[in-house]
């Protein structure tokens, strides 16, 4: 799940991802934290969602969530560290309709619509 939801939702629990998946399913989330005074350009972290909680895999720091490079890095990381027979990709965002998806207000643009 690639989340570009930089707002006041600071907990992964807000996405109803807990109690988590069954043992034979990996749920890997790239979560973009809301912008704060200490992180005016935001920052992202990669989490593994388990039945008993969620665990930090990597801190990606300041990350442009609307960049195809970020999405490609996320997919590559997930496939390299969590090999599977099948994959599903979920892109979560507030959305901007015709203006774009996974729009990162504090990052250079273009948006992911240019993929």
BADOMI-25685 format. One line per 4 residues: number of its first residue (from 1); their letters; for each residue x, y, z of N, C-alpha, C. Coordinates in nm, 3 decimals, padded with zeros to 5 digits. Layout:
<rs>
NUM> A> X/Y/Z/X/Y/Z/X/Y/Z | ...
</rs>
This chain:
<rs>
1> XXXX> 00.085/-00.117/00.000/00.000/00.000/00.000/00.089/00.123/00.000 | 00.074/00.205/-00.097/00.148/00.330/-00.113/00.053/00.440/-00.072 | 00.080/00.506/00.043/-00.014/00.606/00.095/00.041/00.746/00.079 | -00.031/00.829/00.011/00.005/00.971/-00.004/-00.103/01.053/00.066
5> XXXX> -00.112/01.036/00.196/-00.219/01.096/00.275/-00.163/01.194/00.376 | -00.080/01.285/00.335/-00.015/01.378/00.428/-00.118/01.469/00.491 | -00.172/01.426/00.602/-00.271/01.506/00.673/-00.262/01.477/00.822 | -00.369/01.489/00.895/-00.365/01.469/01.039/-00.377/01.324/01.081
9> XXXX> -00.392/01.232/00.990/-00.399/01.090/01.025/-00.257/01.039/01.048 | -00.216/01.035/01.174/-00.077/00.999/01.203/-00.059/00.853/01.240 | -00.164/00.777/01.252/-00.152/00.639/01.294/-00.192/00.545/01.183 | -00.114/00.441/01.164/-00.153/00.339/01.068/-00.283/00.272/01.109
13> XXXX> -00.315/00.275/01.238/-00.440/00.216/01.284/-00.560/00.286/01.223 | -00.543/00.410/01.182/-00.653/00.485/01.121/-00.697/00.422/00.990 | -00.616/00.337/00.932/-00.650/00.274/00.804/-00.710/00.136/00.823 | -00.744/00.101/00.946/-00.805/-00.029/00.974/-00.718/-00.144/00.926
17> XXXX> -00.586/-00.125/00.931/-00.495/-00.230/00.889/-00.466/-00.329/01.001 | -00.499/-00.294/01.122/-00.479/-00.384/01.234/-00.613/-00.448/01.266 | -00.624/-00.571/01.306/-00.518/-00.653/01.361/-00.423/-00.713/01.260 | -00.439/-00.689/01.134/-00.339/-00.733/01.039/-00.380/-00.857/00.961
21> XXXX> -00.292/-00.897/00.871/-00.322/-01.008/00.781/-00.296/-01.143/00.845 | -00.335/-01.248/00.774/-00.303/-01.384/00.815/-00.154/-01.408/00.793 | -00.104/-01.520/00.844/00.040/-01.549/00.839/00.096/-01.562/00.698 | 00.013/-01.598/00.601/00.065/-01.621/00.466/00.050/-01.500/00.374
25> XXXX> 00.034/-01.382/00.433/00.016/-01.261/00.354/00.104/-01.150/00.411 | 00.185/-01.089/00.326/00.267/-00.974/00.366/00.196/-00.847/00.324 | 00.178/-00.755/00.418/00.124/-00.623/00.387/00.235/-00.524/00.418 | 00.286/-00.459/00.315/00.396/-00.364/00.328/00.343/-00.227/00.289
29> XXXX> 00.357/-00.131/00.380/00.298/00.001/00.362/00.407/00.107/00.358 | 00.405/00.190/00.255/00.487/00.311/00.252/00.396/00.424/00.296 | 00.420/00.475/00.416/00.332/00.572/00.479/00.398/00.709/00.480 | 00.328/00.808/00.429/00.376/00.945/00.425/00.317/01.020/00.543
33> XXXX> 00.402/01.056/00.639/00.355/01.128/00.757/00.310/01.269/00.722 | 00.220/01.325/00.803/00.179/01.464/00.782/00.298/01.559/00.798 | 00.288/01.672/00.736/00.391/01.774/00.747/00.383/01.839/00.883 | 00.499/01.865/00.944/00.507/01.929/01.075/00.613/02.039/01.069
37> XXXX> 00.623/02.115/01.177/00.726/02.218/01.184/00.864/02.155/01.174 | 00.883/02.040/01.239/01.013/01.974/01.236/01.038/01.900/01.104 | 00.933/01.867/01.031/00.944/01.801/00.900/00.856/01.875/00.800 | 00.895/01.997/00.761/00.808/02.077/00.674/00.789/02.018/00.534
41> XXXX> 00.875/01.927/00.495/00.860/01.862/00.365/00.816/01.717/00.380 | 00.770/01.684/00.500/00.721/01.550/00.527/00.831/01.447/00.533 | 00.793/01.327/00.568/00.884/01.213/00.560/00.800/01.086/00.553 | 00.860/00.984/00.498/00.789/00.858/00.476/00.863/00.745/00.545
45> XXXX> 00.786/00.645/00.585/00.842/00.525/00.646/00.777/00.403/00.584 | 00.853/00.295/00.581/00.805/00.168/00.528/00.776/00.075/00.645 | 00.656/00.019/00.648/00.613/-00.067/00.757/00.569/-00.203/00.706 | 00.589/-00.303/00.792/00.530/-00.435/00.772/00.414/-00.447/00.869
49> XXXX> 00.296/-00.479/00.817/00.178/-00.495/00.901/00.164/-00.642/00.935 | 00.164/-00.673/01.064/00.152/-00.810/01.111/00.025/-00.823/01.194 | -00.014/-00.946/01.226/-00.134/-00.970/01.305/-00.126/-00.906/01.443 | -00.005/-00.890/01.496/00.010/-00.836/01.631/00.062/-00.692/01.633
53> XXXX> 00.063/-00.625/01.520/00.107/-00.485/01.518/00.177/-00.451/01.388 | 00.239/-00.335/01.386/00.313/-00.295/01.267/00.456/-00.261/01.307 | 00.548/-00.286/01.214/00.690/-00.276/01.244/00.761/-00.193/01.137 | 00.845/-00.103/01.182/00.922/-00.018/01.092/01.026/-00.101/01.019
57> XXXX> 01.023/-00.096/00.887/01.125/-00.162/00.805/01.234/-00.065/00.765 | 01.195/00.058/00.731/01.292/00.158/00.686/01.231/00.297/00.696 | 01.314/00.393/00.731/01.273/00.533/00.729/01.323/00.591/00.598 | 01.233/00.636/00.513/01.270/00.688/00.382/01.292/00.838/00.383
61> XXXX> 01.275/00.902/00.498/01.300/01.045/00.509/01.210/01.126/00.418 | 01.261/01.241/00.375/01.185/01.328/00.285/01.165/01.255/00.152 | 01.041/01.229/00.118/01.011/01.148/00.001/00.901/01.214/-00.081 | 00.922/01.225/-00.210/00.821/01.279/-00.300/00.724/01.166/-00.336
65> XXXX> 00.607/01.166/-00.274/00.513/01.057/-00.291/00.444/01.057/-00.427 | 00.454/01.165/-00.502/00.392/01.163/-00.635/00.493/01.134/-00.746 | 00.612/01.092/-00.708/00.715/01.061/-00.806/00.708/00.914/-00.848 | 00.719/00.890/-00.978/00.725/00.752/-01.026/00.848/00.681/-00.971
69> XXXX> 00.953/00.755/-00.938/01.074/00.695/-00.881/01.043/00.636/-00.743 | 00.967/00.709/-00.662/00.929/00.659/-00.530/00.846/00.532/-00.543 | 00.748/00.534/-00.632/00.665/00.415/-00.653/00.748/00.298/-00.703 | 00.839/00.323/-00.796/00.926/00.217/-00.847/01.015/00.161/-00.737
73> XXXX> 01.073/00.248/-00.654/01.157/00.203/-00.543/01.078/00.120/-00.444 | 00.954/00.162/-00.417/00.867/00.087/-00.326/00.837/-00.052/-00.382 | 00.802/-00.059/-00.507/00.772/-00.189/-00.569/00.896/-00.277/-00.570 | 01.010/-00.222/-00.608/01.135/-00.300/-00.611/01.172/-00.350/-00.472
77> XXXX> 01.162/-00.264/-00.371/01.194/-00.304/-00.233/01.105/-00.420/-00.191 | 00.976/-00.404/-00.214/00.880/-00.506/-00.172/00.906/-00.639/-00.242 | 00.928/-00.635/-00.372/00.952/-00.759/-00.445/01.084/-00.825/-00.405 | 01.186/-00.745/-00.376/01.316/-00.801/-00.338/01.318/-00.856/-00.196
81> XXXX> 01.244/-00.795/-00.105/01.246/-00.836/00.035/01.131/-00.928/00.074 | 01.027/-00.933/-00.007/00.909/-01.014/00.023/00.863/-01.087/-00.104 | 00.945/-01.183/-00.152/00.908/-01.254/-00.274/00.776/-01.329/-00.255 | 00.696/-01.331/-00.361/00.565/-01.396/-00.354/00.524/-01.442/-00.493
85> XXXX> 00.424/-01.528/-00.496/00.368/-01.573/-00.623/00.275/-01.467/-00.683 | 00.211/-01.390/-00.597/00.116/-01.289/-00.641/00.137/-01.160/-00.562 | 00.108/-01.049/-00.626/00.119/-00.918/-00.563/-00.008/-00.837/-00.591 | -00.037/-00.747/-00.501/-00.144/-00.648/-00.523/-00.088/-00.513/-00.482
89> XXXX> -00.118/-00.412/-00.559/-00.072/-00.276/-00.529/-00.193/-00.190/-00.499 | -00.191/-00.126/-00.383/-00.298/-00.034/-00.344/-00.237/00.105/-00.334 | -00.293/00.200/-00.406/-00.251/00.339/-00.397/-00.360/00.414/-00.322 | -00.324/00.470/-00.206/-00.423/00.540/-00.123/-00.389/00.688/-00.118
93> XXXX> -00.489/00.770/-00.142/-00.471/00.914/-00.146/-00.608/00.978/-00.126 | -00.607/01.106/-00.094/-00.733/01.179/-00.090/-00.783/01.202/-00.232 | -00.693/01.206/-00.326/-00.727/01.224/-00.466/-00.753/01.369/-00.501 | -00.727/01.403/-00.623/-00.753/01.539/-00.672/-00.835/01.534/-00.800
97> XXXX> -00.905/01.423/-00.820/-00.986/01.412/-00.940/-00.902/01.423/-01.065 | -00.944/01.507/-01.157/-00.874/01.522/-01.284/-00.732/01.577/-01.268 | -00.703/01.643/-01.154/-00.573/01.709/-01.137/-00.460/01.613/-01.102 | -00.492/01.493/-01.060/-00.385/01.398/-01.033/-00.409/01.312/-00.912
101> XXXX> -00.327/01.211/-00.898/-00.338/01.116/-00.788/-00.204/01.108/-00.718 | -00.205/01.085/-00.587/-00.085/01.083/-00.504/-00.010/01.215/-00.515 | -00.083/01.322/-00.512/-00.027/01.456/-00.521/00.045/01.491/-00.392 | 00.170/01.531/-00.399/00.249/01.569/-00.282/00.265/01.721/-00.284
105> XXXX> 00.195/01.789/-00.195/00.189/01.935/-00.196/00.324/02.003/-00.173 | 00.416/01.935/-00.107/00.544/01.996/-00.072/00.659/01.938/-00.152 | 00.631/01.891/-00.270/00.736/01.829/-00.352/00.731/01.886/-00.492 | 00.842/01.875/-00.563/00.840/01.917/-00.703/00.742/01.830/-00.782
109> XXXX> 00.693/01.883/-00.889/00.594/01.809/-00.967/00.649/01.787/-01.106 | 00.607/01.705/-01.188/00.472/01.662/-01.218/00.421/01.552/-01.126 | 00.294/01.523/-01.139/00.231/01.422/-01.055/00.239/01.286/-01.121 | 00.190/01.186/-01.050/00.195/01.049/-01.098/00.110/01.030/-01.224
113> XXX> 00.030/01.127/-01.259/-00.050/01.115/-01.381/00.037/01.109/-01.506 | 00.164/01.145/-01.494/00.253/01.142/-01.610/00.313/01.004/-01.633 | 00.280/00.906/-01.549/00.334/00.771/-01.568/00.296/00.722/-01.701
</rs>
